[in-house]
Amino acid sequence: MSPMFLLSLALAGAVAEECNSMLMTDLQRASGMLSRLDFKHALEQGRSSKVIPCIIHQTAKTHTLKEQEAKWAQTWKDMNPKCEYKLWNDTEIAELAQKVSPKIIWPIWEGLHPVQRADVFRYLVLWHQGGYYADVDVSCKKPIDQYKLPEATNMIVGYEFGHRFPEWQRAQIKFARTEQFQQWFIASAPGNPVLRRCLELIRQRYTWKVESTLELTGPGVFSDAVHEFLEMKSPHAVENEVKIRRHPPEAHFLSYPSESLFGYGKWKMWVFAAGRVNAAPMIAADDPTEGQENLVEHHFAGSWKKEEDLEDSQKKRNALSQQQATESAKGS
């Protein structure tokens, strides 16, 4: 190739890169969205309320809960009498989205399904007000003030299962991620950049025409935002992931140990073991160290799911547990 041709290619590439950069900057400025580098800077420099306020947030279509939901909600009030309790209805969460996120979330609000709006609400309300969020089919098993977490903790998440799944198993049980974080119970101080990032990823995926609830607003996008935070904390995260994919360990493992505090900048995230927030006996059967004392119980009422979907999901979970128990017995 002639030198002039190579030079023209280089110039064309530079112009294209500059145009893309300008376009991205304009889009971010118009929507108020952060880039990944902005996210990192926000973690380092952003405001931090050092404590999670004792406010318990739940949401339902109206302020009148079903009989069983009301009983589960009462456990939060009874065990945490010093905490403020807020039950938000559909009208109130829409008003919150319009007021708090007029550029990122509100423009797509009418295009979201009710369950997707409920997903968005938990990230939005904790980012704006802070506190503890629990689905209405989650009951409190232990008072919040008895969690005994490190004083520096200003965000709480929990694994949904006690180990990383191979891709084929992830697909079989319809998880969004191989190392998935549940989002039926989360907590944070207000202003958390991880939650802001979650909202931005939702808007981005909406633009990409993603419609799956798991991916758009559910545990998929939430796990992605959490993993971005955890990766920034670990200087060898990418290197370790390459090793795992090239030579998958035979033993069960998690990339980031549970019951641990991870910090980046002013933000400190406590990661609960799966048994804390899921069915501890089921978790312990596969991963004994993850079957910690149950703090909340998720009853998987799934009012937005069809009954047959819930039964199918439970059957697959049970089959997976039996399969893993058989594999464990063969190895011993």
Buried (B, 14 or more C-beta within 10 A) or exposed (E): EEEEEEEEEEEEEEEEEEEEEEEEEEEBEEBEBBEEEBBBBBBEEBEBBEEBBBBBBBBBEEEEBEEEBEEBBBBBEEBBEEBEBBBBBBEBBBEBBEEBBEEBBBBBBEEBEEBBBBBBBBBBBBBBBBBBBBBBBBBBBBBBEEBEBEEBBBBBBBBBBBBBBEEEBBEBBEBBBBBBBBBBBBBBBBBBBBBBBBBBBBBBBBEEEBEEBBBBBBBBBBBBBBBBBBBBBBEEBEEEBEEBEEEEEEEBBBBBEBBBEBBBBBBBBBBBBBBBBBBBEBBBBBBEBBBBEBBBBBBBBBBEBEEEEEEEBEEBBEEBBEEBEEEEEEEE
